[in-house]
Amino acid sequence: MSAASNFSPVSPRILCVATALIVAALIISGVAPYERATWLMEVMPVLIAVPVLAWTYKRFPLTGLLYFLIFLHMLILIVGGTYTYARVPVGFVVQDWFDLARNPYDKLGHFWQGLVPALVAKEILLRKGHVTGRKMAAFLSICVAMAISAWYELIEWWAALLMGQGADEFLGLQGDEWDTQSDMWFACMGALFAMLILIVGGTYTYARVPVGFVVQDWFDLARNPYDKLGHFWQGLVPALVAKEILLRKGHVMGRKMAAFLSICVAMAISAWYELIEWWAALLMGQGADEFLGLQGDEWDTQSDMWFACMGALFAMLILRRWHDRQIARLQEGRNC
């Protein structure tokens, strides 16, 4: 008898109790949070996840381990929303214990942000038969988790801009210029727990490419935009490479799933690229603005990943049919 046929879903009674505890925690935390708008943004994933999990229970119940980890993740988010991540009391205790420069509670949240999505992705990919082979499923699950971490940073960026708040006010950067990268690193560690150096260089450095200054003058921009062209291509090329490998090697069943996973791979590479730049800058003893050419843009990391995302979407939407035809010809040639 297969493992799938032996799968026994978690008792609905246990899940109802867990849901009641989460709802109670939300109500208590929502009585007098530190800042109401921030609380709503931080607990929004919980408000979305609870009905989604209830809706999918009958058609696709998750494992007991995953439900338990999701329950803990929700509590972490609720506590962070109540105080804001920079002010959670237990974080100050850990800060004093290890003599840290900042409250580290948000890193716990980002670790869980990698761990839980990686396990969810693995369950879906393997149990639905989207991916053949556990090693490929593990790799793609990490890519999905890293893509979600990158998307989360983009959403925080957009939310802060829309709400008219600076990065430090809304995101709790606590004066850390590398907060976005370290957030994604903790998410990556969570994903790795559940299952190449590229250094920016060149003749001019991205911040000083002459054609970038021409474009800057044309559109009256605040900075040289040449690096955004590089990040757009950093999304487009890896997405097409991933799609070819996934489809031609038979790792993924279905072109829509292959497209989604290819975008995740591209976003994961973009997130990893930002992490590698961060580590390289720290090892070389240079600050973010000196090494990365931020040009005074506090949102440079997020906008870099956004341009990579646009490149990946362009590859999957605009170049889709052209690329599919070429893959089909290669496959036909191999079969002859």
C-alpha positions, -999 to +999 in steps of 0.1 A: +000+000+000+014+034-009+022+062+015-004+084-001-032+058+006-021+057+042-023+094+046-046+103+075-057+140+077-056+159+110-088+157+130-112+186+122-117+190+159-080+197+165-080+222+137-111+239+151-094+243+185-063+257+168-084+281+147-103+293+179-069+300+196-057+320+166-089+340+165-087+347+202-050+358+198-061+381+170-089+397+191-066+402+221-038+416+199-062+439+181-075+456+213-046+480+217-018+473+193+012+497+192+001+510+158-032+500+142-022+502+105+010+483+111-009+456+131-033+451+102-005+448+077+014+423+099-015+400+106-029+402+071-012+369+062-031+352+091-064+367+080-058+353+045-044+319+055-071+309+080-100+309+055-077+294+027-067+265+050-104+259+060-115+260+023-088+235+012-091+211+041-114+186+024-098+187-011-062+189+000-055+185+037-019+192+048+002+170+071-001+174+109+035+187+111+027+215+086-005+226+103+014+228+136+042+249+121+017+272+104-001+276+138+033+287+153+040+310+124+006+327+129+013+333+165+047+348+156+030+372+132+003+382+157+028+390+184+049+410+159+019+429+148+008+437+184+041+454+194+057+459+160+087+436+154+112+462+166+095+464+200+086+428+209+097+423+246+112+389+242+133+403+214+149+428+238+157+400+262+175+381+234+192+414+224+206+418+259+216+382+262+237+383+230+247+420+232+231+427+198+227+461+181+190+456+174+159+437+184+161+403+165+125+392+168+118+399+131+145+374+121+125+347+138+095+357+117+116+356+085+131+322+094+096+308+097+087+326+065+112+304+048+105+272+067+067+270+063+064+280+025+092+255+017+073+226+033+040+237+018+056+239-017+071+204-012+038+189-002+020+204-032+047+195-057+051+159-046+016+150-036+000+166-067+026+150-090+038+183-104+075+173-099+092+140-104+121+134-079+125+145-043+158+163-049+142+185-076+112+190-054+135+201-025+154+226-048+122+240-062+107+243-027+136+264-016+132+286-047+095+290-039+103+301-003+130+325-015+106+339-041+080+345-014+106+362+008+115+385-021+079+392-028+072+399+008+100+426+008+085+441-024+050+442-008+064+459+024+082+484+001+050+492-018+029+493+014+054+518+030+053+540+000+015+540-003+011+547+034+036+576+032+060+561+057+097+557+055+114+523+056+125+526+092+091+537+105+070+509+088+095+481+084+114+484+117+148+485+100+162+499+134+190+517+115+202+485+097+209+493+060+211+456+053+178+447+069+161+435+036+190+412+028+192+398+063+155+392+063+158+371+031+188+353+045+168+342+075+140+330+052+166+311+032+179+294+064+144+284+072+139+269+037+173+251+039+164+238+074+132+224+060+150+204+032+287+310-074+297+342-060+286+369-085+303+402-077+290+434-094+318+449-115+328+462-149+345+490-165+323+518-150+303+502-121+265+503-127+261+537-111+285+553-136+277+537-170+275+566-195+244+555-213+227+553-179+234+590-174+218+597-209+186+579-199+187+597-165+188+631-183+161+621-208+136+610-181+148+634-154+155+605-130+171+609-096+197+582-103+215+563-130+191+535-140+215+512-158+216+486-130+178+481-135+184+469-170+208+443-156+183+432-130+156+429-157+178+406-176+187+388-144+151+378-142+144+371-179+174+348-186+172+325-155+134+321-160+139+308-196+168+286-185+147+271-157+117+266-179+138+247-205+154+224-178+121+217-160+102+208-192+128+191-213+142+170-184+106+161-174+110+174-139+076+192-140+043+181-154+023+210-171+034+242-187+015+265-163+033+249-133+066+251-151+060+288-158+052+295-121+082+276-109+105+293-134+094+327-121+101+314-086+136+303-096+143+337-112+130+355-081+151+332-058+182+339-079+175+377-076+171+373-038+203+353-036+221+379-057+212+406-032+224+383-004+257+377-022+262+414-027+255+420+010+281+393+021+307+405-004+303+441+008+306+430+044+337+409+037+353+437+018+345+462+045+324+485+024+290+500+032+259+495+011+260+528-007+298+525-016+297+489-029+263+485-044+258+520-059+225+526-041+229+562-051+209+573-020+179+550-027+168+532+005+146+510-016+173+499-041+172+462-031+135+460-035+134+478-068+163+455-081+142+424-073+111+441-089+130+446-121+141+409-120+105+399-114+094+420-145+121+402-165+108+368-154+072+378-162+083+391-196+099+358-203+069+338-193+042+360-209+057+378-239+082+352-250+061+321-240+049+310-273+081+316-291+101+297-265+076+269-264+079+264-301+116+262-299+115+237-270+091+216-290+114+216-320+143+205-298+122+177-283+111+165-318+147+165-330+158+144-301+129+119-307+138+115-344 
